[in-house]
Amino acid sequence: MKKVLLFALPLLLVACKGGVEAHKAAIEELGTSWDAATTAVTGFSEGLTKDMTSMTEAANQMMLDSAAVAGLKGEAGTKWTEAITAFKTASDAYTPVQTELNDFVTMWTEKGAGVTALKDGLAAGKIEGDIPAQIAELSGLATQATEKVASWTAKQTELKASSESALGLLKAAYEMVAKK
């Protein structure tokens, strides 16, 4: 029995390593696409945060205190209210995109452990589980990330245009009431 085990064990190890090696190209391709998608998601997140921050900072420079707002009458009060409403609407429009992005990043980070496990398993010559299914799932997520970034980028362009318009209204209203 010992002789059978001593003979079978090296064969089993070689057979397992061959199975992992058979997936080497797919795992390396997954690693490359995952890294590229991670860079795209991170870049988008940073850009969205920058847009939101700059919009908020610009608006904060034009805000009036409550006493000044209470003193606004007639056209000045109407323009100020319209501008504040437009700014709030434009800034609130970022929330759904930010929420979706945050949820995606949380899932992405969790699934990233699977990519790391595949890469580490390839290096060690041993991977647990259904390798083709893991590669297929994670490759699908990398493709989904690329598609989401494209969609979010288009939405970001719309949001930025709306924000710039709202800031323009706010600036005009501020200049109108600041003179008085």
Phi, psi and chi 1 to 4 in degrees:
 res  aa     phi    psi   chi1   chi2   chi3   chi4
   1 MET       -  -42.3 -178.1   72.7  168.0      -
   2 LYS   -60.1  -40.5  -89.4 -174.0  178.5  179.1
   3 LYS   -64.0  -37.0  -70.6 -178.3 -177.7 -177.3
   4 VAL   -66.1  -43.8  171.2      -      -      -
   5 LEU   -64.3  -44.6  -86.8  174.7      -      -
   6 LEU   -63.8  -31.4  -70.0  174.9      -      -
   7 PHE   -78.7  -41.0  177.8   73.0      -      -
   8 ALA   -75.4  -33.8      -      -      -      -
   9 LEU   -59.9  -50.4 -173.7   59.4      -      -
  10 PRO   -62.0  -35.9  -20.7   29.0      -      -
  11 LEU   -64.2  -40.9  -72.7  177.0      -      -
  12 LEU   -64.1  -42.9 -179.2   62.0      -      -
  13 LEU   -63.5  -42.4  -69.6  174.4      -      -
  14 VAL   -66.3  -39.6  168.2      -      -      -
  15 ALA   -65.1  -41.2      -      -      -      -
  16 CYS   -66.3  -42.3  -72.3      -      -      -
  17 LYS   -63.7  -39.9 -177.1  155.8  177.1   96.6
  18 GLY   -61.7  -36.9      -      -      -      -
  19 GLY   -64.4  -41.1      -      -      -      -
  20 VAL   -68.9  -44.5  170.2      -      -      -
  21 GLU   -61.9  -29.9  -72.6  -64.3  -40.8      -
  22 ALA   -64.6  -21.4      -      -      -      -
  23 HIS  -104.4    7.8  -60.0  -72.2      -      -
  24 LYS   -56.7  -50.9 -180.0  178.4 -180.0  176.8
  25 ALA   -61.4  -42.1      -      -      -      -
  26 ALA   -66.4  -39.2      -      -      -      -
  27 ILE   -68.7  -40.9  -67.6  170.8      -      -
  28 GLU   -65.5  -40.5  -71.2  173.3  -13.7      -
  29 GLU   -64.5  -42.1 -178.3  180.0  -33.4      -
  30 LEU   -59.4  -45.6  168.4   63.5      -      -
  31 GLY   -58.7  -42.6      -      -      -      -
  32 THR   -66.2  -46.8  -60.3      -      -      -
  33 SER   -68.9  -35.0   65.2      -      -      -
  34 TRP   -64.8  -44.9 -168.3  -90.6      -      -
  35 ASP   -63.1  -41.0  -68.2  -14.5      -      -
  36 ALA   -65.2  -42.5      -      -      -      -
  37 ALA   -66.4  -38.6      -      -      -      -
  38 THR   -61.3  -43.3  -61.8      -      -      -
  39 THR   -61.4  -42.1  -60.6      -      -      -
  40 ALA   -66.1  -44.1      -      -      -      -
  41 VAL   -64.4  -44.2  169.3      -      -      -
  42 THR   -63.4  -44.6  -58.1      -      -      -
  43 GLY   -61.3  -42.7      -      -      -      -
  44 PHE   -63.2  -45.4  173.9   78.8      -      -
  45 SER   -58.9  -44.0  177.3      -      -      -
  46 GLU   -64.7  -41.3  -69.8  168.6   -5.1      -
  47 GLY   -64.6  -41.9      -      -      -      -
  48 LEU   -65.1  -43.8 -173.4   67.8      -      -
  49 THR   -62.0  -41.5  -60.2      -      -      -
  50 LYS   -62.7  -44.3 -179.3 -179.1  173.3 -171.8
  51 ASP   -59.7  -47.3  -74.4   -5.7      -      -
  52 MET   -64.3  -42.0  -68.6  168.5   50.9      -
  53 THR   -65.5  -46.0  -59.1      -      -      -
  54 SER   -66.4  -36.4   64.8      -      -      -
  55 MET   -64.2  -45.6 -179.5 -177.4   76.1      -
  56 THR   -65.0  -43.2  -58.0      -      -      -
  57 GLU   -63.7  -41.9  -72.4  173.6   -4.9      -
  58 ALA   -63.2  -42.8      -      -      -      -
  59 ALA   -67.6  -39.0      -      -      -      -
  60 ASN   -60.2  -30.1  -76.2  -18.3      -      -
  61 GLN   -71.3  -16.3  -66.3  176.5    6.5      -
  62 MET  -112.0   10.3  -65.3 -179.9  -86.1      -
  63 MET   -80.4  144.6  -72.7  -64.2  148.3      -
  64 LEU  -102.4  153.2  -59.0  174.4      -      -
  65 ASP   -76.3  167.2   62.7   27.1      -      -
  66 SER   -62.7  -32.7   57.5      -      -      -
  67 ALA   -66.7  -41.4      -      -      -      -
  68 ALA   -65.6  -41.2      -      -      -      -
  69 VAL   -64.9  -41.4  171.7      -      -      -
  70 ALA   -63.2  -28.1      -      -      -      -
  71 GLY   -83.8   -5.4      -      -      -      -
  72 LEU   -75.1  131.4  -64.8  176.2      -      -
  73 LYS  -127.9  158.6  -55.5  -69.8 -178.7 -141.8
  74 GLY    59.6 -136.7      -      -      -      -
  75 GLU   -60.6  -37.9 -176.6 -176.7   -4.4      -
  76 ALA   -61.9  -44.5      -      -      -      -
  77 GLY   -64.2  -41.7      -      -      -      -
  78 THR   -64.2  -47.2  -58.0      -      -      -
  79 LYS   -61.8  -42.1  -67.9  -80.4 -173.4 -163.8
  80 TRP   -63.1  -46.2 -177.1 -103.7      -      -
  81 THR   -61.4  -44.6  -58.5      -      -      -
  82 GLU   -61.0  -42.9  -71.1  171.8   -3.1      -
  83 ALA   -66.2  -43.1      -      -      -      -
  84 ILE   -64.5  -41.2  -68.8  -63.4      -      -
  85 THR   -63.1  -44.1  -59.1      -      -      -
  86 ALA   -63.3  -41.2      -      -      -      -
  87 PHE   -65.3  -44.6  173.9   74.8      -      -
  88 LYS   -62.0  -42.4 -178.3  165.9  176.4   24.6
  89 THR   -62.0  -44.7  -59.8      -      -      -
  90 ALA   -64.9  -41.1      -      -      -      -
  91 SER   -73.3  -36.3   61.5      -      -      -
  92 ASP   -66.0  -25.5  -72.2   -9.3      -      -
  93 ALA   -66.3  -19.5      -      -      -      -
  94 TYR   -74.3  -24.9  -81.1   91.2      -      -
  95 THR   -57.3  -48.7  -58.1      -      -      -
  96 PRO   -61.6  -38.4  -18.5   27.7      -      -
  97 VAL   -67.3  -43.6  176.3      -      -      -
  98 GLN   -63.2  -40.8 -172.3   66.9   51.7      -
  99 THR   -64.1  -46.8  -60.0      -      -      -
 100 GLU   -61.8  -42.7 -177.0 -179.6   -6.0      -
 101 LEU   -62.0  -46.3  174.7   63.7      -      -
 102 ASN   -60.6  -43.5  -69.9  -15.4      -      -
 103 ASP   -62.8  -42.2  -68.4  -13.4      -      -
 104 PHE   -65.5  -43.1 -173.0   81.6      -      -
 105 VAL   -63.2  -38.4  167.0      -      -      -
 106 THR   -61.1  -48.6  -61.7      -      -      -
 107 MET   -63.7  -41.5 -179.8  -85.9  -56.5      -
 108 TRP   -60.5  -43.6 -174.9 -100.2      -      -
 109 THR   -63.8  -43.2  -57.7      -      -      -
 110 GLU   -61.9  -45.5  -68.6  169.0    0.8      -
 111 LYS   -71.9  -23.8  -64.5  -66.5 -174.3  175.1
 112 GLY   -58.9  -28.3      -      -      -      -
 113 ALA   -62.4  -33.1      -      -      -      -
 114 GLY   -67.4  -38.1      -      -      -      -
 115 VAL   -65.8  -44.2  175.0      -      -      -
 116 THR   -61.4  -42.1  -58.6      -      -      -
 117 ALA   -62.8  -40.2      -      -      -      -
 118 LEU   -65.4  -44.4  -74.6  171.1      -      -
 119 LYS   -63.0  -45.3  -71.1  178.6 -179.0  179.0
 120 ASP   -64.9  -40.5  -68.7  -11.3      -      -
 121 GLY   -64.3  -37.8      -      -      -      -
 122 LEU   -62.6  -44.6  179.0   61.5      -      -
 123 ALA   -64.8  -36.9      -      -      -      -
 124 ALA   -83.7  -15.9      -      -      -      -
 125 GLY    83.8   15.7      -      -      -      -
 126 LYS  -149.8  125.8 -177.2  177.9 -179.0 -163.1
 127 ILE  -131.4  135.4  -58.2  174.1      -      -
 128 GLU   -87.1  149.6  -61.3  -67.7  -34.0      -
 129 GLY    87.6 -169.3      -      -      -      -
 130 ASP   -85.6   96.0 -175.3   -8.9      -      -
 131 ILE   -60.2  -49.2  -60.5  168.8      -      -
 132 PRO   -59.6  -37.7  -24.7   33.9      -      -
 133 ALA   -67.9  -40.7      -      -      -      -
 134 GLN   -62.7  -44.9  -68.5  175.3   47.8      -
 135 ILE   -63.6  -43.5  -67.5  169.5      -      -
 136 ALA   -62.7  -45.1      -      -      -      -
 137 GLU   -62.6  -48.1  176.1 -169.6    9.3      -
 138 LEU   -70.3  -34.9  -64.8  168.7      -      -
 139 SER   -65.8  -39.1  -66.2      -      -      -
 140 GLY   -61.8  -39.1      -      -      -      -
 141 LEU   -67.5  -37.0  -73.1  174.4      -      -
 142 ALA   -64.1  -41.0      -      -      -      -
 143 THR   -64.8  -43.2  -60.5      -      -      -
 144 GLN   -61.2  -40.1 -178.8 -175.8   11.8      -
 145 ALA   -61.4  -43.5      -      -      -      -
 146 THR   -62.7  -42.3  -57.8      -      -      -
 147 GLU   -65.8  -41.7  -68.3  167.4   -6.0      -
 148 LYS   -64.0  -42.1  -77.2 -168.2  171.1  -72.9
 149 VAL   -61.6  -40.7  167.6      -      -      -
 150 ALA   -62.4  -44.0      -      -      -      -
 151 SER   -66.1  -45.5  172.4      -      -      -
 152 TRP   -63.7  -36.8  -69.4  -28.9      -      -
 153 THR   -64.2  -41.0  -60.1      -      -      -
 154 ALA   -62.9  -42.7      -      -      -      -
 155 LYS   -65.8  -38.8 -176.2   65.2  176.3  173.0
 156 GLN   -61.2  -38.9  179.7 -175.3   20.2      -
 157 THR   -61.2  -43.5  -59.0      -      -      -
 158 GLU   -62.9  -45.5  -67.2  173.2   23.6      -
 159 LEU   -63.1  -40.0  -67.2  171.6      -      -
 160 LYS   -65.7  -42.5 -167.2  170.0 -174.3  172.7
 161 ALA   -62.8  -42.5      -      -      -      -
 162 SER   -64.7  -40.6  176.9      -      -      -
 163 SER   -65.2  -42.4  -63.8      -      -      -
 164 GLU   -64.1  -38.4  -71.4  170.4   -2.7      -
 165 SER   -64.1  -45.8  174.5      -      -      -
 166 ALA   -63.7  -39.6      -      -      -      -
 167 LEU   -65.4  -35.5  -78.2  172.3      -      -
 168 GLY   -62.0  -44.0      -      -      -      -
 169 LEU   -63.4  -42.1  -71.1  173.3      -      -
 170 LEU   -64.0  -42.4 -172.7   59.5      -      -
 171 LYS   -63.2  -45.0 -178.0  178.3  179.6 -175.5
 172 ALA   -62.6  -42.6      -      -      -      -
 173 ALA   -67.3  -40.7      -      -      -      -
 174 TYR   -62.5  -45.4  179.5   77.0      -      -
 175 GLU   -63.5  -34.0  -70.8  171.4   -7.7      -
 176 MET   -67.4  -44.3  175.7 -173.4 -144.2      -
 177 VAL   -86.9  -24.3  -62.4      -      -      -
 178 ALA   -70.1  -26.0      -      -      -      -
 179 LYS   -70.6  -24.9  -67.8  177.7 -175.5  176.4
 180 LYS   -87.3      -  -64.8 -176.5  178.5 -167.5
